[in-house]
Amino acid sequence: FIDEIDAVGRHRGAGLGGGHDEREQTLNQLLVEMDGFESNEGVILIAATNRPDVLDPALLRPGRFDRQVTVSLPDVNGREEILRVHVKKIKLQAGVDLSRIAKGTPGFSGAELANLINEAALLAARRNLTAVTLDELEEARDKVRWGRERRSLAMSDKEKIGTAWHEAGHAYLNVVLKHCHPLHKVTIIPRGPYLGATMYLPEGDKYSTQKKEALDSLVMTMGGRIAEQFSSDDISNGASGDIRQATHLARQMVCQWGMSDKLGMIGFSESEGSTFLGKEFGRGRDYSEATAQAIDAEIKMLIDDAYASAEKMLNQGRDKVELIALALLEFETLDASHVRDLVEFGEMKEPPPSPKPPPIPDDLASKPEVKAPTKEEASNDGNLTGDVVGAPA
């Protein structure tokens, strides 16, 4: 068994050493040993890599590595079985439903699931618990997926207010848009690279993206910057991650998914070119300058339309956005049920426990209340393909 076969099996000609490169000599000898002229009965050669695209074609010819098995990430049933293997090493509270954790960890690898169980056990130990409960498992899931909470990071009152409004904008749009993944929680506690985060989880394993989902993603991504301006007459760099995410999604819609009415069902990708100087130096596009301008125009149109939709919806529901921002400043973290209560009823039926933060500053910008949009008005167009949107630290 040869692990990371791409270390020696990379496409020949990609380096600067020519045929005398030690790596290429190693690959040549490996190919000679695998040529099939000698009878090596009873010997099975297996190799693994996560970069099959860079392997030399000679390695994949019949008689060599001619049987390729793709090991994909586990589905929901696979994740549950993997969790059951790892929880044997810890004491788990009776009645904990592992299928709930499996459903909330789409895209997790086996190693990430093992890390989740380990983190949950550490949390239980810090809390002097005799067994790991569902709360520790869910908190460990959030930590593995979105990063560790950084409560020691001291934000100024102005930054905290801006972050609260930013996340309130994302959270409000997530609730009122029809095609977003369900909201998980929203927080202004710095976590990972973010000062705040709006987290959501898909309802199950997803293998495709609908156009309505992509459009809703763009609208929701725009909500942070717009809501920030409700609390200040200035803007910050807090939306940099949102802008990058929206641009990437819009480019995929236009160049890869055929979701542009103007450009149609044509794929516009960068060609790999020669591998002599490596992939990054050899990349080039296979379309004209005029087409490149048309692609840029389509991407800008998608983002501008999403911004306009988000701005209209947030202006209509500004009073609800303010309620979410105020609640975030008081409680720091809100679950999806709290946000929905604020949007639908204007108050939380069961408020979260207060962390007793410093008093809310008096200069929280509060604009004249506007009637909240009806569900019909709020469901224009606009979902977020990433797991989290927030203001980066």
Backbone torsions as a table, in degrees:
resi	resn	phi	psi	omega
1	PHE	NA	127.2	178.9
2	ILE	-115.0	112.5	178.1
3	ASP	-87.9	150.1	-179.3
4	GLU	52.4	56.0	-177.8
5	ILE	-63.0	-21.3	-179.7
6	ASP	-65.9	-16.8	178.7
7	ALA	-63.7	-34.7	178.8
8	VAL	-115.4	-15.1	-175.6
9	GLY	-99.9	15.6	-179.3
10	ARG	-64.9	152.1	-178.2
11	HIS	-51.2	127.5	179.6
12	ARG	-69.5	145.9	-177.2
13	GLY	96.0	-1.6	-177.9
14	ALA	-83.3	-15.8	-178.2
15	GLY	-101.5	-173.9	-179.0
16	LEU	-104.5	1.4	-175.6
17	GLY	-92.9	-3.7	-179.6
18	GLY	66.8	-156.4	-177.1
19	GLY	-71.3	-10.3	-178.8
20	HIS	-93.6	3.9	176.1
21	ASP	-63.5	133.2	-178.5
22	GLU	-58.4	-35.9	179.7
23	ARG	-64.6	-42.0	-180.0
24	GLU	-68.6	-35.4	176.9
25	GLN	-64.7	-39.0	177.3
26	THR	-63.2	-43.6	179.2
27	LEU	-63.6	-42.8	179.9
28	ASN	-60.2	-43.0	179.6
29	GLN	-67.2	-37.2	177.3
30	LEU	-62.3	-41.7	178.7
31	LEU	-64.6	-38.3	178.3
32	VAL	-63.1	-43.1	-178.6
33	GLU	-67.7	-22.6	-177.7
34	MET	-101.1	13.6	-172.3
35	ASP	-73.1	-15.3	175.5
36	GLY	89.6	-0.2	-179.3
37	PHE	-73.9	-31.4	178.2
38	GLU	-93.8	144.4	-178.1
39	SER	-87.9	101.4	177.6
40	ASN	-108.1	64.7	-177.3
41	GLU	-66.9	142.5	179.3
42	GLY	85.5	1.3	179.7
43	VAL	-106.8	122.4	176.8
44	ILE	-116.2	123.3	-179.5
45	LEU	-102.9	123.5	-178.5
46	ILE	-124.9	140.2	177.9
47	ALA	-135.6	158.5	-179.5
48	ALA	-135.1	146.5	176.0
49	THR	-160.0	152.2	171.0
50	ASN	-105.3	11.5	176.7
51	ARG	-130.4	63.9	-179.8
52	PRO	-65.0	-19.3	-177.1
53	ASP	-71.3	-18.2	-177.2
54	VAL	-102.1	2.3	-178.0
55	LEU	-73.0	148.7	177.0
56	ASP	-67.7	134.1	-177.8
57	PRO	-57.8	-28.9	-178.5
58	ALA	-63.6	-26.5	179.2
59	LEU	-69.4	-24.8	-171.0
60	LEU	-102.3	7.0	-179.0
61	ARG	-75.3	159.0	177.9
62	PRO	-55.1	137.8	-177.6
63	GLY	97.3	-15.7	176.9
64	ARG	-113.8	-123.0	177.5
65	PHE	-86.6	70.9	-174.2
66	ASP	-92.0	-7.8	176.1
67	ARG	-111.8	114.2	-176.2
68	GLN	-110.4	126.8	-179.5
69	VAL	-116.0	119.8	178.0
70	THR	-88.5	119.9	177.3
71	VAL	-100.3	100.2	-176.4
72	SER	-86.7	173.6	176.7
73	LEU	-67.0	147.4	-176.1
74	PRO	-67.0	146.6	174.3
75	ASP	-83.1	-173.3	-173.1
76	VAL	-62.0	-38.7	178.3
77	ASN	-69.0	-39.2	177.6
78	GLY	-64.5	-39.6	179.0
79	ARG	-64.9	-38.6	178.8
80	GLU	-64.5	-41.5	179.2
81	GLU	-65.9	-38.9	178.3
82	ILE	-65.2	-41.4	177.6
83	LEU	-61.6	-39.5	-179.7
84	ARG	-64.6	-32.4	177.1
85	VAL	-67.2	-44.3	-173.7
86	HIS	-77.7	-27.8	-179.2
87	VAL	-74.3	-9.9	176.1
88	LYS	-65.2	-21.3	-177.5
89	LYS	-85.4	-9.5	-177.6
90	ILE	-126.1	168.6	175.7
91	LYS	-94.1	114.0	-176.8
92	LEU	-103.8	137.1	178.6
93	GLN	-60.9	138.6	-179.9
94	ALA	-61.6	139.0	176.3
95	GLY	89.7	-0.4	178.8
96	VAL	-69.0	128.4	-177.4
97	ASP	-91.4	101.9	-179.2
98	LEU	-70.2	-22.0	178.7
99	SER	-64.7	-29.1	177.5
100	ARG	-66.3	-40.5	176.7
101	ILE	-69.2	-38.4	179.4
102	ALA	-62.5	-39.9	179.1
103	LYS	-68.3	-28.0	-177.9
104	GLY	-92.8	12.0	-180.0
105	THR	-127.2	46.3	178.5
106	PRO	-63.5	138.6	179.8
107	GLY	86.3	-2.5	179.0
108	PHE	-76.1	139.9	173.7
109	SER	-87.5	172.4	177.7
110	GLY	-61.2	-38.8	179.7
111	ALA	-65.7	-38.2	179.0
112	GLU	-68.2	-35.9	177.1
113	LEU	-67.4	-38.5	176.4
114	ALA	-63.9	-40.3	177.9
115	ASN	-64.9	-36.9	178.4
116	LEU	-59.5	-46.6	-179.7
117	ILE	-63.9	-40.9	179.3
118	ASN	-62.8	-43.6	179.1
119	GLU	-64.7	-38.7	178.4
120	ALA	-63.9	-39.3	178.6
121	ALA	-66.0	-38.7	177.6
122	LEU	-64.9	-41.2	177.6
123	LEU	-61.4	-43.5	-179.5
124	ALA	-64.0	-38.0	179.5
125	ALA	-66.8	-40.8	178.8
126	ARG	-63.7	-29.6	-178.5
127	ARG	-92.4	6.4	178.5
128	ASN	58.7	38.2	178.1
129	LEU	-90.6	152.0	179.2
130	THR	-87.0	-14.5	179.8
131	ALA	-151.8	156.2	178.2
132	VAL	-80.7	128.5	-179.9
133	THR	-105.2	176.4	179.3
134	LEU	-62.9	-33.5	179.8
135	ASP	-61.0	-43.4	179.6
136	GLU	-66.0	-39.2	179.7
137	LEU	-64.3	-42.0	-179.0
138	GLU	-70.8	-38.2	177.5
139	GLU	-66.6	-38.0	177.1
140	ALA	-66.0	-38.3	176.6
141	ARG	-59.1	-45.5	179.4
142	ASP	-63.3	-37.8	-179.3
143	LYS	-67.1	-43.9	-179.7
144	VAL	-67.9	-37.7	-174.5
145	ARG	-81.5	-41.1	-172.5
146	TRP	-116.7	-3.1	177.4
147	GLY	103.5	166.6	-177.6
148	ARG	-78.6	142.8	174.2
149	GLU	-65.2	137.9	178.7
150	ARG	-116.5	71.5	-177.3
151	ARG	-67.8	-20.4	-179.3
152	SER	-75.8	-11.9	179.1
153	LEU	-73.7	115.7	-176.8
154	ALA	-89.4	114.4	176.4
155	MET	-99.9	146.5	175.3
156	SER	-71.5	164.2	178.6
157	ASP	-59.0	-39.3	-178.7
158	LYS	-64.7	-42.9	178.7
159	GLU	-65.7	-38.7	-179.6
160	LYS	-66.1	-40.4	177.9
161	ILE	-64.1	-46.8	179.5
162	GLY	-60.7	-41.1	179.3
163	THR	-65.6	-40.4	-179.9
164	ALA	-62.4	-45.3	178.0
165	TRP	-65.5	-40.5	179.2
166	HIS	-57.1	-51.4	-178.3
167	GLU	-70.6	-32.0	176.9
168	ALA	-62.4	-37.6	177.7
169	GLY	-62.7	-45.8	177.4
170	HIS	-62.2	-47.1	-175.1
171	ALA	-64.3	-42.3	-179.9
172	TYR	-61.0	-47.0	-179.3
173	LEU	-65.1	-36.9	178.5
174	ASN	-59.8	-37.9	-177.1
175	VAL	-75.6	-38.9	-173.2
176	VAL	-87.4	-22.2	177.9
177	LEU	-76.1	146.7	-172.8
178	LYS	-82.6	-27.2	-168.4
179	HIS	-115.3	27.8	175.9
180	CYS	-91.5	152.4	169.9
181	HIS	-63.2	146.4	-177.3
182	PRO	-58.2	138.4	178.0
183	LEU	-64.9	139.1	176.9
184	HIS	-100.9	-59.5	175.3
185	LYS	-164.0	163.5	176.6
186	VAL	-132.1	139.1	-174.6
187	THR	-145.9	152.8	172.0
188	ILE	-112.3	13.1	172.1
189	ILE	-80.0	123.6	179.2
190	PRO	-54.6	132.9	-177.6
191	ARG	-143.0	126.8	-178.6
192	GLY	59.3	-131.0	-179.9
193	PRO	-87.4	5.9	-172.6
194	TYR	-109.4	146.7	171.6
195	LEU	-77.5	-25.1	176.8
196	GLY	-156.4	168.8	-176.8
197	ALA	-155.8	141.4	170.1
198	THR	-109.8	110.7	-173.0
199	MET	-104.0	143.5	176.3
200	TYR	-144.3	158.2	-178.0
201	LEU	-130.9	134.9	174.7
202	PRO	-67.0	156.3	-177.5
203	GLU	-72.4	-17.5	179.8
204	GLY	-171.0	-172.5	178.2
205	ASP	-66.6	130.2	179.6
206	LYS	-120.8	134.6	-178.0
207	TYR	-119.4	2.0	177.9
208	SER	-149.5	163.6	179.8
209	THR	-125.5	125.6	176.9
210	GLN	-82.5	156.0	-178.9
211	LYS	-62.7	-39.1	179.6
212	LYS	-63.8	-36.0	176.8
213	GLU	-65.0	-42.9	-179.3
214	ALA	-64.8	-40.8	179.3
215	LEU	-66.1	-41.1	176.6
216	ASP	-64.4	-34.1	176.8
217	SER	-60.4	-44.9	-179.8
218	LEU	-62.7	-43.3	-179.4
219	VAL	-62.7	-46.3	-179.0
220	MET	-63.5	-36.8	-179.5
221	THR	-64.1	-31.2	-179.2
222	MET	-74.3	-17.6	-170.9
223	GLY	-63.2	-30.9	-176.9
224	GLY	-64.7	-50.2	-179.1
225	ARG	-62.1	-41.4	-178.1
226	ILE	-65.8	-45.8	-178.6
227	ALA	-66.4	-31.7	176.9
228	GLU	-56.1	-38.7	-176.3
229	GLN	-72.3	-13.1	174.4
230	PHE	-70.0	-25.5	-175.4
231	SER	-103.6	-5.4	-176.2
232	SER	-155.0	154.8	176.3
233	ASP	-90.2	10.9	179.9
234	ASP	-128.4	170.0	177.0
235	ILE	-123.5	160.0	-179.3
236	SER	-121.9	-178.6	177.1
237	ASN	-87.6	14.4	-177.3
238	GLY	-64.2	-20.0	-177.8
239	ALA	-96.2	11.7	-175.7
240	SER	-60.5	-42.9	178.3
241	GLY	-66.2	-38.0	177.7
242	ASP	-63.5	-41.8	-179.6
243	ILE	-63.8	-44.0	179.2
244	ARG	-63.3	-41.9	-179.4
245	GLN	-66.2	-43.6	-179.2
246	ALA	-65.9	-40.4	179.9
247	THR	-64.3	-42.1	179.2
248	HIS	-63.5	-43.5	-179.8
249	LEU	-64.8	-45.2	179.8
250	ALA	-62.5	-38.1	178.7
251	ARG	-65.8	-39.5	176.5
252	GLN	-62.8	-42.4	179.7
253	MET	-59.6	-40.9	-176.1
254	VAL	-81.3	-45.8	-169.1
255	CYS	-91.3	-25.2	-173.3
256	GLN	-119.5	-32.8	-171.0
257	TRP	-101.2	-1.1	178.4
258	GLY	62.2	35.2	-177.3
259	MET	-101.0	17.4	175.9
260	SER	-103.5	122.1	179.8
261	ASP	-65.1	-32.5	-176.8
262	LYS	-75.8	-44.0	-175.6
263	LEU	-91.5	-20.8	172.5
264	GLY	72.8	-156.5	-173.1
265	MET	-86.4	63.2	177.5
266	ILE	-127.8	135.4	177.7
267	GLY	-93.3	128.4	178.8
268	PHE	-116.8	100.6	-179.0
269	SER	-125.2	159.9	177.1
270	GLU	-82.5	129.9	179.4
271	SER	-73.8	152.0	-177.8
272	GLU	-74.9	-31.9	179.6
273	GLY	66.7	-159.7	-179.6
274	SER	-74.2	145.3	178.6
275	THR	-98.4	12.7	-175.5
276	PHE	-61.4	-43.3	180.0
277	LEU	-101.8	14.6	-178.6
278	GLY	92.8	160.7	-172.9
279	LYS	-64.3	-39.1	-175.1
280	GLU	-65.9	-30.1	-179.3
281	PHE	-85.6	-19.7	-173.5
282	GLY	-100.5	6.6	-176.1
283	ARG	-77.3	143.5	177.9
284	GLY	-157.6	162.5	-178.4
285	ARG	-98.5	153.2	-177.1
286	ASP	-109.3	34.5	177.4
287	TYR	-143.2	166.5	-171.8
288	SER	-78.2	169.4	177.7
289	GLU	-64.8	-37.2	178.9
290	ALA	-63.7	-39.9	177.8
291	THR	-66.8	-38.7	177.8
292	ALA	-60.3	-40.1	178.1
293	GLN	-66.2	-39.0	178.6
294	ALA	-65.2	-38.4	177.7
295	ILE	-63.1	-46.6	179.1
296	ASP	-59.7	-40.0	-179.6
297	ALA	-65.7	-39.9	178.8
298	GLU	-66.4	-41.7	178.2
299	ILE	-61.9	-44.3	179.9
300	LYS	-64.3	-38.6	-179.9
301	MET	-64.1	-44.1	179.0
302	LEU	-59.9	-44.3	-178.3
303	ILE	-70.3	-41.0	178.9
304	ASP	-63.2	-41.5	178.9
305	ASP	-64.3	-40.7	178.7
306	ALA	-64.6	-40.5	179.3
307	TYR	-62.9	-43.9	-179.5
308	ALA	-63.6	-41.5	178.8
309	SER	-64.5	-44.6	179.9
310	ALA	-63.4	-40.9	-179.3
311	GLU	-63.5	-42.0	179.6
312	LYS	-63.7	-45.5	-177.3
313	MET	-67.9	-38.6	-179.8
314	LEU	-71.6	-34.5	176.5
315	ASN	-66.5	-38.4	178.7
316	GLN	-67.5	-34.6	-178.0
317	GLY	-110.3	32.9	-175.2
318	ARG	-60.6	-35.5	179.9
319	ASP	-65.1	-36.4	177.7
320	LYS	-70.1	-38.9	178.1
321	VAL	-61.9	-40.1	179.4
322	GLU	-65.0	-39.2	178.0
323	LEU	-60.5	-41.6	178.9
324	ILE	-66.0	-42.4	-179.9
325	ALA	-63.4	-43.4	178.8
326	LEU	-63.3	-41.1	179.0
327	ALA	-65.1	-37.4	177.8
328	LEU	-65.8	-39.5	178.2
329	LEU	-66.2	-29.0	-179.9
330	GLU	-84.9	-43.9	-172.0
331	PHE	-107.3	-13.8	177.8
332	GLU	73.8	-38.7	-180.0
333	THR	-135.0	133.8	178.0
334	LEU	-125.4	137.5	172.6
335	ASP	-80.7	170.3	-179.0
336	ALA	-58.9	-38.4	-178.1
337	SER	-64.1	-36.2	178.6
338	HIS	-65.2	-42.9	-179.3
339	VAL	-65.6	-42.9	179.9
340	ARG	-63.4	-39.3	177.6
341	ASP	-60.8	-43.5	-179.3
342	LEU	-64.9	-38.4	-179.2
343	VAL	-72.4	-41.5	-174.2
344	GLU	-85.7	-38.4	-172.6
345	PHE	-117.9	-10.3	-179.9
346	GLY	80.8	2.9	177.1
347	GLU	-156.4	161.0	179.8
348	MET	-94.3	129.5	179.4
349	LYS	-67.1	-41.6	178.6
350	GLU	-130.6	88.6	-177.8
351	PRO	-61.3	150.5	177.0
352	PRO	-71.8	160.8	176.7
353	PRO	-63.7	136.0	-176.9
354	SER	-78.6	133.6	176.4
355	PRO	-80.6	2.5	-178.4
356	LYS	54.3	59.3	177.4
357	PRO	-77.1	177.1	174.8
358	PRO	-59.2	157.1	-179.0
359	PRO	-57.2	148.5	178.5
360	ILE	-67.9	128.3	-179.7
361	PRO	-58.8	150.9	-177.2
362	ASP	-74.4	-20.7	-173.2
363	ASP	-89.7	21.4	174.6
364	LEU	-61.7	120.2	-175.5
365	ALA	-65.9	126.7	179.4
366	SER	-129.9	114.7	-177.9
367	LYS	-93.5	165.3	177.7
368	PRO	-55.7	136.9	-177.5
369	GLU	-69.0	141.1	177.3
370	VAL	-120.5	146.3	-178.7
371	LYS	-58.6	133.1	-179.4
372	ALA	-67.0	146.6	-179.6
373	PRO	-70.8	149.7	171.4
374	THR	-73.6	167.8	179.9
375	LYS	-62.9	-32.7	179.2
376	GLU	-67.7	-40.0	180.0
377	GLU	-70.9	-31.2	-174.2
378	ALA	-81.7	-12.3	-172.8
379	SER	-100.3	49.4	178.8
380	ASN	-67.1	-98.4	175.9
381	ASP	-148.3	156.0	179.2
382	GLY	140.4	NA	NA
383	ASN	NA	165.1	-174.8
384	LEU	-122.3	121.1	-176.1
385	THR	-79.5	-19.0	176.5
386	GLY	-82.5	176.1	-179.8
387	ASP	-86.1	-22.5	-170.7
388	VAL	-150.8	143.7	169.4
389	VAL	-125.8	142.5	-177.9
390	GLY	-176.8	180.0	-179.2
391	ALA	-92.4	116.0	-177.9
392	PRO	-69.7	148.3	177.3
393	ALA	-73.1	NA	NA
